[in-house]
Amino acid sequence: MRRRSWLLDGALALVLAVLAIVQVTVTVPAYSDVRGGVLTAAGLLAAAAVLVRRRFPFWLLALAVLAGVLSGDVSPALPFAAYAVVRYARPTRVRWVALGLAAVVALAPWQFTGFNETLNNVLIVIVLLVLPAILALWVRTRAELITALRDRAERAEAEQQLRAREAVLAERARITREMHDVVGHRVSLMVLQAGAIDMAADDPDRVRALAGQLQDAGRRSLEELRQLLGLLQEDADEDAPLAPQPGLDDVAELVGDSGRAGLEVTLTRSGTPRELDPTVGRTAYRVVQEALTNAGKHAPGGAVSVTVDLRETELAVTVVNRRPTRPPTALPSGGLGLIGLRERVRTVGGTLRAEPRLDGGFCVEAVLPL
């Protein structure tokens, strides 16, 4: 309990103790020594109960009623007891029953002898018991409302922090997928081109062409990496140097780059070309990109076919690679490519199928709704 509350309770207890003593000493005719001592003890006990009224409000009410019954008058502790019972007791039916009994005792209907006395007792009960109880009920309701609002504000703040953290994690995962798709594909092409240079060592013109392609792929890889790292800049006001995001129309260039790097890849289109949602087009591009990257790493020498079927209500992208004719390239793999693809496809409401074929090849098929 706070120091201020202890001081308030101590002051109330002191005032009630003084009133109890004064009530006994100034009464005319004077009480006998025995009755005066009993009334003084009851009043002092009621005053002492004020110190624990927050934890034991019913004790204070019982002692206030007892002091009133012994003195034949209303105890000065009664309004504080009524307030304490409503303010601090558990919100059960017991507290209202206790207050009702205390009101009946304070009203003393068995002593009514006339209208004036009845009205006087009723007014005393209203002022000293009903009004403090109503005030306590208002204070308790207000405190509960403030507590509920504070809890709601704290929950809202916690939820906002959680959403912010989830947004950061989602953005981090998105950037990770972009780095895996873009940089991983470029590096895989560079490895394939380096292998092709070694195989074409006896053809200087071919070596120069492949070296030029390797340098171009390296520059593009560095540029795309710089663009992605720009997303991680701490200064939110500085724009990152981002290039336009690839879409379905860029699949042909992607297939051409893979072919120049040494993959035997063909592209087949079907359906009527039309404007697509950028997210769907970008997802289709990433599916082809990841499938070509995996084909270059795990099935070198195997022919790859890319099919883009633009249907009326959906876009189907299929990449099939035949069985490898050379040992797989020893490139590190985190195993996150297909997982990232599934998440991309699921985000746009599509389905992804990635499974080996009976002829030893592999098939990746994505169906994206339009």
C-alpha positions as MATLAB code, in Angstrom:
seq = 'MRRRSWLLDGALALVLAVLAIVQVTVTVPAYSDVRGGVLTAAGLLAAAAVLVRRRFPFWLLALAVLAGVLSGDVSPALPFAAYAVVRYARPTRVRWVALGLAAVVALAPWQFTGFNETLNNVLIVIVLLVLPAILALWVRTRAELITALRDRAERAEAEQQLRAREAVLAERARITREMHDVVGHRVSLMVLQAGAIDMAADDPDRVRALAGQLQDAGRRSLEELRQLLGLLQEDADEDAPLAPQPGLDDVAELVGDSGRAGLEVTLTRSGTPRELDPTVGRTAYRVVQEALTNAGKHAPGGAVSVTVDLRETELAVTVVNRRPTRPPTALPSGGLGLIGLRERVRTVGGTLRAEPRLDGGFCVEAVLPL';
ca = [
       0.000    0.000    0.000;
       1.241    3.451   -0.765;
       2.422    5.793    1.988;
      -0.316    8.270    1.112;
      -3.007    5.633    1.741;
      -1.525    4.784    5.134;
      -1.547    8.451    6.113;
      -5.181    8.831    5.035;
      -6.290    5.725    6.934;
      -4.358    6.812    9.998;
      -5.993   10.237    9.941;
      -9.474    8.713    9.585;
      -8.810    6.261   12.409;
      -7.635    9.111   14.673;
     -10.718   11.222   13.903;
     -13.102    8.303   14.551;
     -11.322    7.444   17.796;
     -11.695   11.025   19.009;
     -15.386   11.061   17.986;
     -15.991    7.778   19.825;
     -14.493    9.181   23.009;
     -16.362   12.483   22.690;
     -19.657   10.673   22.005;
     -19.329    8.770   25.257;
     -18.143   11.671   27.416;
     -20.602   14.399   26.330;
     -23.773   12.293   26.413;
     -26.383   13.502   28.880;
     -27.246   11.738   31.087;
     -23.803   10.174   31.343;
     -23.292    6.488   30.769;
     -22.292    4.219   33.621;
     -18.645    3.315   33.834;
     -19.217   -0.186   32.487;
     -21.408    0.884   29.568;
     -19.177    3.848   28.832;
     -16.154    1.581   28.737;
     -17.894   -0.879   26.419;
     -19.052    1.899   24.079;
     -15.575    3.453   24.059;
     -13.963    0.077   23.295;
     -16.445   -0.574   20.466;
     -15.809    2.867   18.986;
     -12.044    2.469   19.217;
     -12.221   -0.970   17.599;
     -14.262    0.504   14.744;
     -11.695    3.287   14.402;
      -8.857    0.738   14.346;
     -10.705   -1.298   11.685;
     -10.383    1.687    9.345;
      -6.690    0.823    9.035;
      -7.561   -2.504    7.388;
     -10.728   -1.446    5.586;
      -9.256   -2.193    2.140;
      -8.530   -5.822    3.000;
     -11.294   -6.488    5.547;
     -14.174   -4.083    4.809;
     -16.794   -6.327    6.444;
     -14.953   -6.105    9.783;
     -15.338   -2.360    9.729;
     -19.036   -2.632    8.843;
     -19.699   -5.161   11.609;
     -17.909   -3.048   14.257;
     -19.672    0.135   13.094;
     -23.073   -1.585   13.374;
     -22.137   -3.020   16.772;
     -21.060    0.388   18.073;
     -24.336    1.874   16.808;
     -26.435   -0.827   18.478;
     -24.624   -0.432   21.814;
     -24.902    3.353   21.784;
     -28.446    3.488   20.430;
     -27.268    5.912   17.750;
     -25.526    5.765   14.358;
     -21.785    5.151   14.579;
     -19.541    7.785   12.947;
     -17.710    4.879   11.270;
     -20.821    3.747    9.365;
     -20.369    5.906    6.215;
     -16.714    4.823    5.917;
     -17.770    1.190    6.382;
     -20.459    1.450    3.673;
     -17.955    3.028    1.299;
     -15.309    0.362    2.038;
     -17.690   -2.564    1.517;
     -18.834   -1.356   -1.928;
     -15.410   -0.089   -3.004;
     -13.118   -2.922   -1.867;
     -15.210   -6.070   -1.258;
     -15.587   -8.647   -4.007;
     -18.548   -7.837   -6.269;
     -20.864  -10.527   -4.931;
     -24.367  -10.539   -3.528;
     -22.971  -10.808   -0.001;
     -21.938   -7.158    0.150;
     -25.439   -5.940   -0.729;
     -26.981   -8.280    1.856;
     -24.562   -6.964    4.483;
     -25.384   -3.346    3.590;
     -29.107   -4.123    3.704;
     -28.817   -5.589    7.214;
     -26.725   -2.610    8.314;
     -29.374   -0.237    6.908;
     -32.156   -2.052    8.790;
     -30.192   -1.885   12.033;
     -29.371    1.803   11.541;
     -32.989    2.564   10.580;
     -34.306    0.772   13.711;
     -37.932    0.531   12.554;
     -38.911   -1.069   15.854;
     -38.252    2.279   17.530;
     -40.560    4.323   15.290;
     -43.071    6.301   17.369;
     -44.060    8.997   14.896;
     -43.664   10.380   11.387;
     -40.930   12.861   12.294;
     -38.751   10.225   13.917;
     -39.271    7.872   10.970;
     -38.324   10.579    8.472;
     -35.285   11.525   10.545;
     -34.003    7.935   10.647;
     -34.592    7.461    6.934;
     -32.651   10.618    6.102;
     -29.814    9.560    8.382;
     -29.564    6.164    6.684;
     -29.644    7.778    3.232;
     -26.926   10.289    4.087;
     -24.651    8.034    6.142;
     -25.054    4.710    4.312;
     -26.758    4.963    0.910;
     -24.868    7.977   -0.431;
     -21.400    6.639    0.587;
     -22.319    3.310   -1.036;
     -23.366    5.059   -4.270;
     -20.165    7.130   -4.242;
     -18.083    3.987   -3.723;
     -19.889    2.241   -6.579;
     -19.123    5.164   -8.905;
     -15.464    5.254   -7.837;
     -15.117    1.482   -8.273;
     -16.751    1.523  -11.710;
     -14.531    4.392  -12.819;
     -11.391    2.629  -11.557;
     -12.367   -0.596  -13.334;
     -13.026    1.347  -16.524;
      -9.644    3.074  -16.315;
      -7.949   -0.280  -15.686;
      -9.768   -1.854  -18.635;
      -8.792    1.033  -20.909;
      -5.185    0.842  -19.731;
      -5.088   -2.913  -20.335;
      -6.619   -2.436  -23.761;
      -4.047    0.233  -24.585;
      -1.219   -2.033  -23.417;
      -2.582   -4.934  -25.478;
      -2.961   -2.675  -28.495;
       0.622   -1.470  -28.085;
       1.865   -5.037  -27.702;
      -0.089   -6.112  -30.787;
       1.276   -3.149  -32.721;
       4.824   -4.081  -31.738;
       4.126   -7.685  -32.726;
       2.734   -6.610  -36.091;
       5.742   -4.364  -36.627;
       8.086   -7.236  -35.797;
       6.162   -9.562  -38.120;
       6.377   -6.941  -40.858;
      10.141   -6.687  -40.353;
      10.513  -10.466  -40.452;
       8.303  -10.688  -43.551;
      10.349   -7.993  -45.280;
      13.560   -9.740  -44.277;
      12.223  -13.019  -45.703;
      11.182  -11.247  -48.902;
      14.620   -9.707  -49.351;
      16.212  -13.086  -48.648;
      14.070  -14.711  -51.331;
      14.941  -11.954  -53.796;
      18.656  -12.336  -53.096;
      18.393  -16.103  -53.458;
      16.461  -15.889  -56.724;
      18.421  -13.105  -58.380;
      21.968  -13.555  -57.167;
      21.772  -17.339  -57.010;
      20.608  -17.529  -60.606;
      23.326  -15.172  -61.849;
      26.055  -17.001  -59.982;
      24.826  -20.346  -61.310;
      24.960  -18.990  -64.862;
      28.467  -17.683  -64.236;
      29.587  -21.130  -63.064;
      28.071  -22.736  -66.140;
      29.757  -20.172  -68.373;
      33.073  -20.769  -66.637;
      32.678  -24.484  -67.289;
      31.843  -23.792  -70.929;
      35.026  -21.695  -71.254;
      37.067  -24.627  -69.992;
      35.441  -26.959  -72.520;
      35.972  -24.460  -75.379;
      39.647  -23.875  -74.635;
      40.638  -24.788  -78.210;
      38.272  -22.208  -79.758;
      39.591  -18.667  -79.024;
      36.552  -16.942  -80.521;
      34.217  -19.049  -78.413;
      36.306  -18.395  -75.325;
      36.197  -14.627  -75.915;
      32.422  -14.732  -76.405;
      31.898  -16.772  -73.264;
      34.272  -14.539  -71.281;
      32.287  -11.499  -72.385;
      29.071  -13.152  -71.298;
      30.699  -14.071  -67.989;
      31.779  -10.491  -67.386;
      28.317   -9.213  -68.304;
      26.692  -11.692  -65.943;
      29.077  -10.652  -63.172;
      28.302   -6.971  -63.652;
      24.554   -7.608  -63.688;
      24.853   -9.767  -60.594;
      26.715   -7.017  -58.737;
      24.187   -4.409  -59.866;
      21.226   -6.497  -58.735;
      22.955   -7.237  -55.429;
      23.555   -3.521  -54.890;
      19.893   -2.824  -55.586;
      18.765   -5.425  -53.070;
      21.179   -4.195  -50.417;
      19.731   -0.727  -50.956;
      16.541   -2.047  -49.345;
      18.478   -2.523  -46.115;
      19.684    1.068  -45.839;
      18.967    2.618  -42.478;
      18.063    5.983  -43.982;
      14.418    5.537  -44.975;
      14.393    8.924  -46.770;
      17.044    7.861  -49.268;
      15.625    5.951  -52.211;
      17.304    2.689  -53.054;
      18.407    2.350  -56.698;
      15.835   -0.230  -57.778;
      15.295   -1.476  -61.325;
      11.834   -2.396  -62.638;
      10.715   -5.792  -61.359;
      10.747   -8.589  -63.947;
       7.514  -10.024  -65.301;
       6.185  -12.576  -67.725;
       7.533  -10.665  -70.745;
      11.082  -11.069  -69.371;
      10.940  -14.879  -69.408;
      12.236  -14.932  -72.983;
      15.359  -12.956  -71.993;
      15.816  -15.244  -68.995;
      15.684  -18.304  -71.239;
      18.103  -16.649  -73.672;
      20.623  -15.928  -70.912;
      20.446  -19.560  -69.784;
      20.927  -20.753  -73.353;
      23.989  -18.547  -73.830;
      25.383  -19.914  -70.571;
      25.305  -23.438  -71.970;
      21.867  -24.815  -71.118;
      19.927  -26.534  -73.899;
      16.650  -24.744  -73.227;
      13.572  -24.057  -75.350;
      10.600  -21.781  -74.705;
       7.045  -22.502  -75.834;
       4.219  -19.989  -75.465;
       0.506  -20.556  -75.885;
      -2.590  -18.478  -75.276;
      -3.493  -14.914  -76.162;
      -1.044  -12.355  -74.686;
      -2.705   -9.745  -72.467;
      -2.002   -7.458  -69.516;
      -1.425   -9.385  -66.286;
      -1.256   -8.469  -62.652;
       2.411   -7.530  -61.960;
       2.531   -9.866  -58.963;
       1.390  -12.836  -61.031;
       3.867  -12.039  -63.803;
       6.718  -11.643  -61.327;
       5.829  -14.919  -59.635;
       5.815  -16.752  -62.976;
       9.220  -15.251  -63.783;
      10.642  -16.427  -60.445;
       9.305  -19.940  -61.001;
      11.098  -20.191  -64.346;
      14.232  -18.602  -62.891;
      14.457  -21.011  -59.955;
      13.695  -24.045  -62.131;
      16.426  -23.070  -64.637;
      18.879  -22.484  -61.795;
      18.180  -25.941  -60.359;
      18.418  -27.525  -63.821;
      21.816  -25.941  -64.373;
      23.093  -27.129  -60.996;
      21.589  -30.605  -60.757;
      21.030  -31.691  -64.366;
      23.892  -30.337  -66.529;
      23.682  -31.408  -70.122;
      20.010  -32.277  -69.901;
      17.592  -30.540  -72.248;
      15.180  -28.123  -70.590;
      11.778  -27.089  -71.902;
       9.883  -24.065  -70.623;
       6.163  -23.805  -71.360;
       4.059  -20.722  -70.652;
       0.330  -21.352  -71.154;
      -1.841  -18.261  -70.750;
      -5.347  -19.620  -70.233;
      -8.623  -17.786  -69.743;
      -8.594  -17.756  -65.940;
      -5.119  -18.981  -65.047;
      -1.483  -18.962  -66.041;
       0.369  -22.271  -66.152;
       4.160  -22.303  -66.151;
       5.959  -25.617  -66.612;
       9.716  -26.257  -66.628;
      10.869  -29.792  -67.406;
      14.492  -30.862  -67.516;
      15.700  -34.199  -68.857;
      18.138  -36.443  -67.023;
      21.675  -34.998  -66.743;
      24.392  -36.113  -69.136;
      27.258  -34.768  -66.985;
      28.006  -34.872  -63.261;
      26.115  -32.185  -61.300;
      27.916  -28.930  -60.624;
      29.279  -28.687  -57.083;
      27.420  -25.542  -56.079;
      26.305  -24.821  -52.513;
      22.554  -24.970  -51.937;
      20.555  -23.885  -48.904;
      17.509  -25.912  -49.874;
      15.302  -22.816  -49.686;
      14.597  -22.323  -53.381;
      11.513  -24.512  -53.723;
      10.320  -23.497  -50.262;
      10.471  -19.868  -51.309;
       8.692  -20.693  -54.563;
       5.858  -22.415  -52.722;
       5.433  -19.358  -50.523;
       5.408  -17.030  -53.535;
       2.853  -19.133  -55.378;
       0.687  -19.553  -52.276;
       0.686  -15.770  -51.765;
      -1.032  -15.209  -55.119;
      -3.450  -18.087  -54.544;
      -1.778  -20.570  -56.894;
      -0.453  -24.113  -56.651;
       3.053  -25.468  -57.207;
       4.086  -28.985  -58.133;
       7.761  -29.941  -58.058;
       8.636  -33.611  -58.439;
      11.038  -35.974  -60.209;
      10.024  -37.698  -63.468;
      10.197  -41.368  -64.328;
      12.813  -40.671  -67.038;
      15.210  -39.243  -64.450;
      14.370  -35.622  -65.065;
      12.507  -33.109  -62.939;
       9.319  -31.107  -63.424;
       8.266  -27.813  -61.866;
       4.738  -26.653  -62.608;
       2.965  -23.597  -61.225;
      -0.673  -22.697  -61.853;
      -1.458  -19.073  -61.003;
      -4.995  -17.628  -60.994;
      -5.585  -14.473  -63.043;
];
